[in-house]
Amino acid sequence: MLQNSSGALSNAGSDKRIRQHSVSQDATVTIQPLIDHFGIIPIEIFIEIVKMVVHETHSSPLPISHVSKKWQDVIHKSPFLWDSLVLTNRRPAAKVEFWMARTLGKLRELSIRRQAATKARMESWTRYLEPVRWETLRILKVERWPVVEYISRIGKVNALVNLEVLEIDRANSLDSFRLIQNSLDSSLRHLTILSTHPRSFRTPLQVRNLTTLTLIDVNVPSGYFCDLLSANPLLEHLSLEGVRYDGIKKYITLLHLKSLHLCRYFYIPVHGLKMPALEVFRIDRPSAMMRATNFLRRFASSYSSAHLTEIVFSSCRDYFCSYGLISLLRTSPNLQSLEVSYTPSQEVTFVIEFLSTPYYSSLPQANAPELQASGYSNLPPQSPVCPNLTHVNFSGCPGAETGPIMRMVKSRLTVIDNGKQFGWDGQSPPPLSRAISSLVIDYCPQIDPAWVSWLLHRVPSVSYVLSADE
């Protein structure tokens, strides 16, 4: 026992001497002070950095102002950093009062979320909006707040002369829109009208110079819709979700339309609409009514898709037409991205097989009915299939199988042997199509996991998730 005790004391003494020696050594080390790089740059540059962070991330400058007292002083004295006001359920009244004190009412963006638009909350914060200079607003987005009624009550109906973006919902009746549309006529570029329940236009929307139009869950008489499109020849983006109307009665050409998005559609929405510059075509959740009207085939036959760079078909549970899509693909030489996702139809296999063939003249006869219906045989021989296609997404499609996916990838690969280029088999000429660089095959039960590694070695980016738990 004594020997163990003396040994323990000896070890303790040694540890103490080592620690003292370490401390004495550390005491000689010179500690370099931290340099505040933001403290040595001009205030103007610092403000521009904060402005870029706030605007690009759509965030509040409030968290940044809490970093230091110096930052707080600079940020609080820069009104243009506070020019975007977004109200939610988090103390909306206090937030409006705080923002008005720093901007003196000069806002660029005002956004009212539905959480802030309850009756009790609106009564608390609307009185603090009195200093708002409505003529400086560029962006106005409101949910469940009757903003037209409010600005009418305070006599600011004609004040929205510089507004560029407007998003309103059913709290602002379409009939009341005519009260402010005169002041919006020259400046408004992006208009979104949404509703939780389908509603009808009872008065025409007399707005011009729009570049983006989004309609959600509204009923539109065909005459009003035609007039709206005709009055906006510069339209670039058109999105129609749950919109019902009885077709376009006359031909309308939108020379600048680049993007068309159709969601939950019931009727032929674009019959009579000419879009020679269309680049992005997206369909989400189409209805079975499209099958009865043969929508895709009619759309493909009446439209030249030479400029299309992106095609998306998502959640096509009630309607999917492979030969209609193939009709678009066969005339889309500039197509770069194709997505057919969460579509249970087995016809997805026909689309993949179509893409797996490097030239139209060598398409397999097994798919002849679908491919003949698409009119591919009218193309010149040796025409490459979507030569610029590099991004493919078949997530959630049980029709996506291992064999066709591999053939699609192989048909676009180039093999180099002794400095010479060949196709995948090492004998045929090199493909004229670009190789697939991105492949998404999540939740595809027919994909054999054993072959995923083969894909990973030949496609730079592959996403493969077998189930939601993996």
N, C-alpha and C positions, 0 to 999 in steps of 0.2 A: 504493500500500500504506500509506504514512504517513498519507495523508488518511483512508483507511478506518479505520485504527487510532485516530487522534485522534477521529474521529467516534464510534467505538464507546465510547471512554473517556468522551466527553462525555455520551453517552446513559446509560452506566452511572452516572455521577455524578448525572444528573438523576433516575434511578430511585431512587437512594439517598436523595436529598433528599426525594422524594415519600414514600418509605416512612417516613422520620424524621418528616415532617410529619404523616402519618397516625397514627403511634404517639403523637405528642404530643397529637393531638386525642383519640384513644381514651383516653388516660390521664386525661382530665378527665371521662369518663363515669362516673357512679355506677352500680355494679352492684347491682341489687336482689336481696337474698337470697331463695331459694326458701322458700315457706311450707309447712310440714307441716300440712295441714288435719286429718289424722287425729290429730296430736299435741295439738290443742286441743279435740277433742270428748271427752266423758266416756267412760271405759272401757266402761261398760255399753252405750252406743250402738255403739261400735266392735265389741264382741263380738256384738251382734245383727246387725250388717252381715255379719260373717264367718260367723255361723251361717246367715244367709239364703243367702249364696253357696255354702256347703258343701252345704246340704240341697237347694237348687234345682238345682245342677249335678251333684249326686251325686259330688262330688270330695272329695279328702283335704285336710285343713287344712295338711298338711305343706308344700306349695309356698308357701302364704301366709306361713307362719312363717319362711321364709327371706328375706323382704323386708328385715327389719331386726332388730336385737337386741331392741328394745322390743316389736315385734310378736311375736317368738318367746317372750319372757317371758310376755306376756299370753295367747297362744294355748296354750302348754304348761301353763298353770295353770288352764285352763278345760276340765274333763273332758267336759262335754256337747258340745264341738266334735269330740270323738274317739269319739262313741258309735256310729259306723258302721264296721265292720271288714270289708273285702273281701280275701280271700286268693286270690292267683294264683300263678304260678310264680316271681314275683320275691321271693326271700328271705322266704317265708311265716313261718318260725320267728322271725326277727328282728323282723318286723312285729308278730306277736302279742305278743311280749315288750314291744316299744315301746308298743303300744296299752294293754296291761294296766297298765303303769306309770303311765299318765296317766288311765285311767278307773277303776282299781281293780276291773275286771271288770264295771262297770255299762255294758252295751251296749244300744243300741236296735235295731241291725241287725247280723246276722252272716251273711255270704255267703261260701260256699266254692265257688270255681270248679273245674272239672275239672282244670285244670292244676296245682292245688295238692293234688289228691287222689291222687297216685301213692303207692304204698306207702312209698317212701323218704322222700318229703316229709311224709307224714302222721305218720310216726314222729318227725319232727323238731319239728313244731309242736303236736301234740295235748297234749303235757305242759305247754305254756304256757297252755292253756285252763282249767286248774284254778280260777283266780280268777273265772271268768265267773259272774255272778249271773243264772242262767237265768230267774229270775222277772221280770227287767226287760226281757227281749227282747220286741220288738214284731214284728220281721221276721226270718224264718229261711229262707234259700235255700241248698240244698246240692246239689252234683253229685258223684256217685261217692264220697260219704263217708257211711258208715253211722251217721248221727247218732243214730238211735233206739238202736242197739246201744251207742253211746258213753254217752249219758245214762243208759241202763239200768245200765251197768257202774259209773257213779259215783253211782248212787242219786238221780238227778234226774228220774225219770220223771214225777212229778207237779208239776214246777217250772214248766212252761210255761203258767202261768195267765193271763198277759197277752198271749200271742202272738196277733197279728191276721192276719199273712201267713205262709203256709207253702208252700214249693216243695220237693218232694222227687222224686227219680228212682228208677231201678230198684235203686240201691245199698241203698235202704231198702224192704224187702219190704212189700207191702200188708198182709200178715198181721201184721207187726210194728207197723203203724200203730195197731192197737187198744190197744197198751201206753200210748200217749200221748193217745189221743182223749178220754179222760175229762177230763183237765186242759184240753183245748182247747175243750171243748163250749161254754163261755159266752163266750169271747173271740174265737175264730177267725172271720174274715170272708172271707178270700181264700185259696182252696186250689187249688194246682196240682200235679198228679201226672203225671209224664212218664216215658217209658221209651224206650230205644233199640230195643227189640224188644217186640212185642205181648205183654202179660201179662194174666192173668185175675184178677179179684177172687174170692178164695175165702172171704172174710169180708166182711160188709157194712160200709160206712163209716158209723158212727153219729155224724155231726156235724150240728149244727143252727146256724141263724142265719148261714149263709153269704150273702154278697152277690155273690161272684165265684167261679165254679167253672170250672177248666180241666183237661181230661183229654186226654192226648196218648199215642197208641199203647198203649191198654189195651183189653182185652176185658171187657165188663161184662154180667153176666147181667141180663136185663130186670127181674127182681124187685128186685135190689139197686139198679139205676138208678132205678126208680120210687120206691123207698123213700127214696133220697138226695134226689131232687127234692121229694118230698112233705114231707120233714123240713126243707126250707129254703124256706119260702114267701116269704121276703124276697129271694130271688135276683134280682139285677139284670143280671148278665153271665154268659153261658154260652158256653164255647168248647169244641168237640169236634173234635179233630184225629186222624184215623186210628183213631177209636174204633169198635169193632164190638159190636153187640148186636142182639138179635132183636126190636126194636121195643118200644114202650110198650103194655103190655097193658090199661091203663086210662087214662081221661081225667084229666089233671092240669092245673090252672090255676095259672099263675104270674103273679099280678096285677102284680108289680113288675118283671118282666123287661124290660129296655130294649135289650139287645144280644145277638144270637145269631150266632155264628161257626161255620161248618161247613167243615172242610178235609179233603180226601181221604176223602170219605164213600162208603160202599158200600150202605147200606140206607136205608129211610125212617126218619130219625132223630127226626122231630118229630110223627109221626102220633099223635094223641091228646094232644098238648101244646097248651094254650091260652095265648096270650100277648097279651092285650088292650092292653098298654102298650108293645109292641115299637116301638123307634125306629130301630135299626140292624140290618140284615140283611146278612150277608156270607157268600159262598160262594167258596172257593178250591179249585181243582183237583178238581172233582167227577168221580166215576168214571162209566163207561158204564152201570153198574148203575142209576144214577138214570134213564137213558132208559127202561130196561125197566120200571121201577116208575112212570114218569111223575111223577117227584117234584115238579117245579115246578108242574105243573097241579094236582096234588092239594093241594099246599101253598097255592096261591093260592085254590083253591075253598073251603078250610076255614078261611081266616084273613082277618080284616078288617084291612087295612093302613092304616087311617085315620091312625095316629100315626107311621108311618114317615117319617123325615127323611133317611135315608141307605140306599142299596142299592148293594152291591158284588158284582160277578161277575168274578173274576180267574182267569186261566189255565184257562179252560173249554175244554180241547182235546178231551176225550172226550165232553163232554155240554154242550149249550147249547140252550135251548128259548125261542125268541122269544115265542111266544104265552103261555107260562107267565110270562115276565117282564112282558109287556104286561098280563097279568091283574093283576099287582101294581101296575103303574104306574097303571092306570085307576082304582084305588080308593085312591090315595095323594095326596090333595090337599095334604098338608104336606111332601111330598118336596122336599128342598133340594139333595141331591147324588146323582148317579148315576154309577157307574163300571162300565164293561164293558171290561176290559182284557185284552190278550194272548189273545184268543179268535178262532181262525181261521174260525169259522163265518160264512158269508155271510148268515146270518139276522140278524146285527147290523144290516143295512140296514133290515129291517122295524121294528126298535126306533127307529131314527133317523127313519124316515118317520112313525112314530106320533107322535113328539115334534114333528114339523114341522108338524102340523096344529093350529091354535089351538082348534078345537072338535071334539068327538066326532061331531057330526052331519054334518060335512063331510069325514070321513076318506075317502081315496081308495079306490076299489073294487079297485084292483090288488092290494091286500093283504087282500082280503075273507076268504079262508080262514083266515088267521092271526088277523085281528082278530075275525072272527065266533067263532072258537074261544075267544077271550079273553072273550067275552060283553059287548063294549063297547056293543052295540046296546041293551042293557037300561038304559043310563044315560039320564037326561033330556037333551033336546036342548040345544045350546049350553052343554054342560058343558066348561069349559076343561081342557086336558090338563096335568096336573101344574103348576098355576098358580104354585107357589112354587119351582120348579126353577131354580137359578141356576148350579150347578157341574156340569159334564159332562166325563167322561173316557172317551175311546174309544181309548186308546193301544194299539198293537200289534194293531189289528183291520183285516185286509185288506178286510173288508166295509164299512168306513167310507169313503164316497165324497164327493166335493166337493159335488155337487148336493144330496143330502139334508142335509148339514151346513149348507149355506147356507140352505136352506129352513127348517131348524129355528131358525137364528138370526133370519132375517127374520120368521118368524111371531110372534116375541115382541118385535119392535121397535115403538116408537111414533114416528110422524112428526108434528111440530107445524107447522101451516101457518096463518098469520094468527091465532095464538093458539088454534087448534083442534087437537085430537088425532085422528089417524087411524092406521090400520094401515099396514103397509109400502107398500102400493100407493097410498096417499094418498087412498083413497076409502072403504074399509071402516072399520067402527068400530075404535077402539083395542083392542088385545088385553087380555084380563083377566089374562094371565099375566105374570109378571115377566121382564125381559130376562135373557139369559144373561150372566153377569159373569165366568165362568171357563171356558175351553175348553182341553182337553188332547187333542191329536191326534198325539202322537209315534209315529213308526214306522208310519204308515199309508200304504202305497204308492199307494193310489188317490186320495189328496188331491193336487190339482194345485197345485204351488208358486206358480203365477202368481196364484192367488186368495187366497193367505194374507194378502196386504196388505189385501184387502177385509175379511177377518175381523178383522185388527188394528185397523181403523178403527171397528169396530162392537162389538167385545167388549173390555172393559177388560183382561183377562188372557188371553193366548193362548200356549200352548206348542206349538211345532211343530218336531220334529227328524226330518229325513228318514231318516237312518240313524245307526248308532252312531258313525260317523266324522265326523259333521257337527254 
